[in-house]
Amino acid sequence: MGRQVLENLSNFWPETVLTITVCVAIVANLIFRKNAKLISYISLAGVLTAGFLVTRQIGMSQSVFSGMAAVDPFAVFFKLLIATTSVVIILFSMYSAEVQATFKRAGEYYSLLAALTLGMFLMAGATNLLMMVLAMELTSLSSYILAGYTKEAPDSSEASLKYIIYGALSSGLMLYGISIIFGLTGATDVYGVNRALVSGQTSYIALLVASILIIAGFGYKISAVPFHFWTPDVYEGAPVTITAFLSVASKAAGFAMMIRFFFMTLTVGAPLSDGTWLALQGFEWNKILAILSVLTMTLGNLVAVWQNNLKRLLAYSSIAHAGYMLMGVVVLSDKGLAAVLIYFVVYLFMNLGAFYVVMLVANKTGSEDIDSYKGMGYRSPLIGVAMVIFFISLTGLPPTAGFIGKLFLFVALLDAKWIWLAVVGAINSVVSLYYYVRVLRNMFLRDPEGDAGLIRFSPGQVIILLVLLIPTLLFGIYYAPIVEFANASVLMFRIQ
Amino acid sequence: MIEQYYPIFVMIAGGVVFGVLMGKVNEFLGPSRPTEEKSSTYESGMEPIKTARERFSIKFYMVAMLFIIFDIEVVFLYPWAVSYKQLGIQGFVTMFVFIAVLLVGYIYVWRKGALEWD
């Protein structure tokens, strides 16, 4: 038994390293009280090491800790995505005025970031319903605190409290759904649940209720309508770095867990040879997700049009993007899954980039209002051009990476004959163009109000911006590697 | 079927009789010298009758949270101690990892001054 545990632990190195990082960051904060930089370097090193250890797991496919988690290409893909986001966010934090102003609490900030990353890693790999709940709680608890990290600002505390209330309700609903699933099947691991559902006669109504309750939990994590109410307030109140982190990594982890849950439990075994999956007899859960997807992208885009705060605008835009990505889950095919994965890679760069610009501008002007961006294109041409590229990419226009992400999603939809959904998605993209361009108009076609001086940035800040900007352009033209990687990463571990 | 539960009924009856008996014996034989302090609900605690909407220090929450954390540690220690021999060296190492993690938290709480009242 001891040997088995050690063997499992060897597949669990990334998570172990993150756990150690959490502890070291806390202790380092006590010893070096004045040195926030050191703690940020420690957490950066920890997350980088974890990311490196994840790359060693590429190609592995096995179950660890008696079916609690899986180390498979699917989990590895999302872990890499999360680790990359985490590294970028730690770099952001080093330049964020909001975070640097509270350097006395830096240890808490960075150790919670590492804990958040750990929770998301576990979410990406969890194959047991209990493990899923635990991982989600670890992620949620860390993000509640981080959302309220700048506790001197009232809206930050408000964000944290709202986040907790919504989070507690949805995880309660999800747990209830899981308890029903356990009652129906007598298993908590996804394979056991699937076996029982495929072979036995389960009550259709009970399964439907349980699935809807569980969707409430997942929907909250990926901020899908109608579980999205926390998103704008939390995104607006939380520090920009945390908002950016939540909008990318938290969503990715939620999607990873949701996809694994639905494809592993509510389908008829393995996919067919052409890569399509079959939903359980008589229970087409993908139609529920299709409705959610339409609601999510339509509401996200329509409400974003009215926003005057850029963080709120990006919050609604991230809701809309969750809707687009849900379309890839709805089609029930490997192609659709690959499209979701491609979209996430693209989304990582463009969304983090947009939030980074918001942070840089807020550092200088202290405002996140769209009005304060008037003339920004002339006050800082670099910021102006970068924002144009990120927003064009978020809209999904060529030659940026956002176009490639949308292209693969729509191809997957059309292949599976979900034409009406593709049409809704396309119309939504057009709507989104309006509110993105509204910001760009302020930047280039309006004269600056008040202070019109040039804004300069340090070399480090420019380098981080370029690190996000170049892939956003490059993947629009040279996208073969991410497509190949995504196609190889749709494999989920399953018991034969 | 019901005969199997016979000992339990005896136990309940015995418990009730013994409890009432002891209370009554105490009442008859013991000295009774009540004071105002002694007959109040919480002899050395707070006043039981007044408005419930009183503000009290947020420090109580901190103490309560810390108590729960370290209380749970002890709760986990008991089953480990009971099955220590079966778990062997693996259980020993696992438990020490657990305690080490908690120790980090304890040092943090201590150094941050959360254990001091003022």
Boltz contact constraints between the chains, C-beta under 6 A:
constraints:
  - contact:
      token1: [A, 2]
      token2: [B, 90]
      max_distance: 6.0
  - contact:
      token1: [A, 23]
      token2: [B, 104]
      max_distance: 6.0
  - contact:
      token1: [A, 26]
      token2: [B, 104]
      max_distance: 6.0
  - contact:
      token1: [A, 26]
      token2: [B, 108]
      max_distance: 6.0
  - contact:
      token1: [A, 30]
      token2: [B, 111]
      max_distance: 6.0
